[in-house]
Amino acid sequence: MKNSSPLASPYVQLDPDAFIADPQLIRALEARSTPVPCEFERPLFRQGEPAVGIFILHQGVVTLSMMSKDGHSLLAAQGRPGSILGLPGAISNEPYTITATAGAGTNVSFVGRHDLMALMHADPMMSIKMLQVLAAEVRSARKALY
């Protein structure tokens, strides 16, 4: 039997603070971003889709989820303002491993993979700040497993 809700009894509940980035990194990314309208609930990206960039959460809530092939909820988290979403896929140029769904009225912006890579090459300090977000995501997942 499939769980219809991604937050229904997930195997792993991640710390929402794991996705929050340094304000300096947020500002650098915002300079390269495009606003994404979210008047209604909408997916930002889906698990398995090609990673085309990242999303910056400015206001509101984004639900993050991962489902198994047989439809069971494996992972859940709620993104908070200051979160960077989709970073692992965008950096690795691999498909997104989670689904991100913005709630109605959420304020997010998008940075394409090309612009993200340009920032990483141009400013090593911003690359380090992105690595810190990735490390926090990994640490959160590992802590949730034990």
C-alpha positions in Angstrom: 0.0 0.0 0.0 1.4 3.4 -1.0 1.6 6.4 1.3 -0.2 9.3 -0.5 1.5 12.0 1.5 5.3 12.4 1.4 5.3 13.4 5.0 3.2 10.4 6.2 5.5 8.3 8.4 8.8 9.0 6.7 11.7 6.7 7.4 14.0 9.7 7.9 13.0 13.2 9.1 15.8 15.8 8.3 16.6 18.8 10.3 15.2 21.8 8.3 18.2 23.9 9.4 20.5 21.7 7.3 19.5 23.5 4.1 20.0 27.1 5.4 22.9 29.0 3.8 25.1 31.8 5.0 23.6 35.2 4.3 26.6 36.2 2.2 26.0 33.2 -0.1 22.3 34.0 -0.4 23.1 37.5 -1.5 25.6 36.3 -4.1 23.0 33.8 -5.4 20.2 36.3 -5.4 22.2 38.6 -7.7 22.0 35.7 -10.3 18.4 34.6 -9.6 15.0 34.9 -11.1 11.8 35.1 -9.0 9.5 32.0 -9.3 5.7 32.7 -8.8 4.1 30.4 -6.3 0.5 31.7 -5.9 -0.6 28.1 -5.5 1.1 25.0 -4.2 3.5 23.8 -6.9 6.4 21.5 -7.4 9.8 23.2 -7.8 11.4 20.0 -8.9 10.7 16.3 -8.7 12.8 13.3 -7.7 14.4 11.9 -10.8 14.2 15.0 -13.0 17.4 16.5 -14.4 18.9 19.0 -12.1 18.7 22.4 -13.9 19.5 24.6 -11.0 18.8 25.5 -7.4 16.0 27.4 -5.6 16.4 29.9 -2.8 13.6 30.0 -0.2 12.9 33.5 0.9 9.5 33.2 2.6 7.0 30.5 3.2 7.5 26.7 3.3 8.8 24.1 0.9 8.1 20.4 1.6 11.0 18.1 0.7 10.3 14.4 0.2 11.8 11.2 -1.2 9.8 8.2 -2.1 10.9 4.6 -2.6 10.2 2.9 -5.9 7.2 1.1 -4.2 5.8 4.4 -3.0 6.9 4.5 0.7 8.0 7.8 2.2 11.8 7.6 2.9 12.7 11.1 3.8 10.9 14.3 4.7 11.8 17.8 5.6 10.4 21.3 5.6 12.6 24.0 4.1 12.8 27.3 5.9 13.6 30.8 4.7 17.3 31.0 3.8 17.3 27.4 2.5 19.0 26.4 -0.7 17.2 23.6 -2.4 18.5 21.2 -5.1 22.2 21.9 -4.5 23.4 18.3 -4.6 21.9 17.6 -8.0 22.9 21.0 -9.5 26.5 20.6 -8.4 26.9 17.0 -9.4 24.9 17.5 -12.7 22.8 14.4 -11.7 19.0 14.1 -11.3 17.3 15.6 -8.2 17.1 12.9 -5.5 14.2 14.6 -3.7 11.0 16.4 -4.6 10.5 20.0 -3.5 7.0 21.4 -3.3 6.4 25.1 -2.5 3.3 26.0 -0.5 0.9 28.6 -1.7 2.3 32.1 -1.3 5.8 30.9 -0.9 8.5 33.3 -2.2 11.4 31.5 -4.0 13.9 32.4 -6.7 15.8 30.2 -9.2 19.5 30.1 -10.1 20.3 28.0 -13.2 23.1 25.5 -13.1 25.3 27.5 -15.5 25.1 30.6 -13.2 25.7 28.5 -10.1 28.9 27.0 -11.7 30.0 30.4 -12.8 29.8 31.7 -9.2 31.7 28.7 -7.9 34.5 29.3 -10.4 34.6 33.0 -9.9 34.5 33.1 -6.0 36.2 30.2 -4.1 34.7 31.5 -0.8 31.2 31.0 -2.2 32.2 27.5 -3.2 33.2 26.8 0.4 29.9 28.2 1.6 28.1 25.8 -0.8 30.1 22.9 0.5 29.1 23.8 4.0 25.4 23.6 3.0 26.1 20.2 1.4 27.9 19.0 4.5 25.0 20.1 6.7 22.6 18.1 4.5 24.8 15.0 4.7 25.2 15.4 8.5 21.5 15.8 9.0 20.7 12.6 7.0 23.3 10.6 8.9 22.1 11.8 12.3 18.6 10.9 11.3 19.6 7.4 10.6 21.1 6.7 14.0 
